[in-house]
Amino acid sequence: MAKEVMSGWTRVGNVSRGVSSVIRECIFGVLRVGPIPNHIAFIMDGNRRYDKKQNPGGAAVSGGHDAAFWALVAMVMYCYELGVKYVTAYAFSIDNFKRKSEDVQILMDSMLRKFDLLEKVAIHFAIRVHFAGNLGPFNNEFRVSAMKLMEATAGYSNSLLTICVAYTSRDEILHAIEESCEQKCIDHVREINSDGDHIIKLMDLEKNMYMAVAPDPDIIIRTEGENRLSNFLLWQSCGSHLCSMSVLWPEIELWNLVLAILNFQKHKPYLERKKKEKQV
Amino acid sequence: MDFSRKKRMLRFWTDKIGNILLRMSWHLLHAIIYLCYFTTGMVHALESHLISRGLLRRYKSLHISKINYLAIVIESEDACRTSNVIQLLQWVVALGINHICLYDNEGILKKSKDLILDKFDGAILFQDTHEDNILLDQPCMTLEFVSFSDGKEAVARAANVLLMKYIKSGATGSNQGEQIFTDSQMSEALKTVGSGGPEPDLILIYGPARCHLGFPAWRMRYTEIQHMGPLKSMEYGSLIKAIYRFTTVRQNYGK
């Protein structure tokens, strides 16, 4: 575990200092000539395949998930330096509970170990951390640690990192409807007519979404070459540029992000026009 | 004072030259990206031509049975090209896919639905009062026309259907975090408001960008999404390649 942490910090250290830092600032300076996305979302796919690559024929270990964490930290740092205000990562889907219980436990333990490290990174860069999803199925220790991390970073407003755990879009939509129903019942129980005609409006649902803390993503990046959203940000992705990369998530590099942003800049005028048409 | 003025002038010109260099670098980067896409596009066009001629063996047999329901998202500006839309549908039907959903953001295809349906003998309009399973078993062609109003707005209308159920159940508004509604209840509510329908296995996006333009969120959980480029540049070979690629995908569904 200590070796993995050192390897992770080395990756982060290489990110944050030296010649690579100067080169990166030059690249970011060029990118900033064009529009910079306000919100980038990541579907972090490929961790188990990375694990099998590093550990062929071995039992399930958490190496892939640990490497995934450091890849996320690197991406968050790049986005922070570039001026991307919102970053969202799909860490754990409700559907992932269907995996073998030992695999789920390994993933949970891996995430729990990372909370302290994530808190250090978030405080260093003044990034607020928010967990989106239904934390109910997790054990008390996980829930308490997640709440503690959110409280420790609640005061930061420059950047937001949203980590989706026990999240699916369908669950998010149902949750928003349930919250809206409860609010309408509490507020207007005497005013609801027998038809219940259009009492819940679209904006009621929007404000009760787990992802109401951030604007819709400009780019959704999925690794491992897959071309689907897998129940992630389906509601929020109407105007998002969808980007699929063949690289495995733990192996994602700066140039992958730069390429995604260049593609976004190329299509930005079109996506902006579509957004304005929807508002009209 | 003369020195500070010179310093300001130097700074001004340094910034100006720096900005010009940055802009030139940005345009150069984008020119390189454009050239890469152009080259890739030429290669794809050639491959598509070879596939259309049946010269690439691996594309000759497609496991079409893997596609129960196909959705085609068309950029609204292209949706008025009805002849292109009809041609595309003819290709899809010729490949053996009979159940198709056509989506465009502004509902332009909905206005052309009679014209499109006339071109296909025996094609019926998808009625969401039908059971999805029964419909998909039918051999005849079904066409569904969907727009943005069948997405988020439909969910809001369905939410009101669920609200009435919630009130009738005598709920007090303090359920303390328990789940009240299920996926199937929501799917039923969407059918009630006229926006039900099966989840497509594959979405083909015909437009300038890889963006689903608001396709109903409830219906695309595990749907593969492939970007095909603008409708005016559509090619039969690209369609076959996209379907072939879909049939080789393996999904874990979260497991």
Chai-1 contact restraints between the chains, C-beta under 6 A:
chainA,res_idxA,chainB,res_idxB,connection_type,confidence,min_distance_angstrom,max_distance_angstrom,comment,restraint_id
A,G29,B,L22,contact,1.0,0.0,6.0,A-B,restraint_1
A,V30,B,L22,contact,1.0,0.0,6.0,A-B,restraint_2
A,V30,B,S25,contact,1.0,0.0,6.0,A-B,restraint_3
A,V30,B,W26,contact,1.0,0.0,6.0,A-B,restraint_4
A,V33,B,L22,contact,1.0,0.0,6.0,A-B,restraint_5
A,V33,B,R23,contact,1.0,0.0,6.0,A-B,restraint_6
A,V33,B,W26,contact,1.0,0.0,6.0,A-B,restraint_7
A,G34,B,W26,contact,1.0,0.0,6.0,A-B,restraint_8
A,S93,B,G254,contact,1.0,0.0,6.0,A-B,restraint_9
A,D95,B,G254,contact,1.0,0.0,6.0,A-B,restraint_10
A,N96,B,G254,contact,1.0,0.0,6.0,A-B,restraint_11
A,K98,B,G254,contact,1.0,0.0,6.0,A-B,restraint_12
A,K98,B,K255,contact,1.0,0.0,6.0,A-B,restraint_13
A,R99,B,K255,contact,1.0,0.0,6.0,A-B,restraint_14
A,R170,B,D183,contact,1.0,0.0,6.0,A-B,restraint_15
A,L174,B,F181,contact,1.0,0.0,6.0,A-B,restraint_16
A,I177,B,A159,contact,1.0,0.0,6.0,A-B,restraint_17
A,I177,B,L162,contact,1.0,0.0,6.0,A-B,restraint_18
A,E178,B,I180,contact,1.0,0.0,6.0,A-B,restraint_19
A,C181,B,L163,contact,1.0,0.0,6.0,A-B,restraint_20
A,C181,B,Y166,contact,1.0,0.0,6.0,A-B,restraint_21
A,E182,B,G173,contact,1.0,0.0,6.0,A-B,restraint_22
A,C185,B,G173,contact,1.0,0.0,6.0,A-B,restraint_23
A,I186,B,G173,contact,1.0,0.0,6.0,A-B,restraint_24
A,G196,B,N160,contact,1.0,0.0,6.0,A-B,restraint_25
A,G196,B,L163,contact,1.0,0.0,6.0,A-B,restraint_26
A,G196,B,M164,contact,1.0,0.0,6.0,A-B,restraint_27
A,I199,B,N160,contact,1.0,0.0,6.0,A-B,restraint_28
A,I200,B,A159,contact,1.0,0.0,6.0,A-B,restraint_29
A,I200,B,N160,contact,1.0,0.0,6.0,A-B,restraint_30
A,I200,B,L163,contact,1.0,0.0,6.0,A-B,restraint_31
A,L202,B,K152,contact,1.0,0.0,6.0,A-B,restraint_32
A,L202,B,A156,contact,1.0,0.0,6.0,A-B,restraint_33
A,L205,B,A156,contact,1.0,0.0,6.0,A-B,restraint_34
A,N227,B,E224,contact,1.0,0.0,6.0,A-B,restraint_35
A,N227,B,I225,contact,1.0,0.0,6.0,A-B,restraint_36
A,R228,B,Y222,contact,1.0,0.0,6.0,A-B,restraint_37
A,R228,B,E224,contact,1.0,0.0,6.0,A-B,restraint_38
A,R228,B,I225,contact,1.0,0.0,6.0,A-B,restraint_39
A,N231,B,R221,contact,1.0,0.0,6.0,A-B,restraint_40
A,L234,B,A217,contact,1.0,0.0,6.0,A-B,restraint_41
A,L234,B,M220,contact,1.0,0.0,6.0,A-B,restraint_42
A,W235,B,A217,contact,1.0,0.0,6.0,A-B,restraint_43
A,C238,B,G214,contact,1.0,0.0,6.0,A-B,restraint_44
A,H241,B,A209,contact,1.0,0.0,6.0,A-B,restraint_45
A,H241,B,C211,contact,1.0,0.0,6.0,A-B,restraint_46
A,L242,B,R210,contact,1.0,0.0,6.0,A-B,restraint_47
A,L262,B,I33,contact,1.0,0.0,6.0,A-B,restraint_48
A,H267,B,A209,contact,1.0,0.0,6.0,A-B,restraint_49
A,Y270,B,P208,contact,1.0,0.0,6.0,A-B,restraint_50
A,Y270,B,A209,contact,1.0,0.0,6.0,A-B,restraint_51
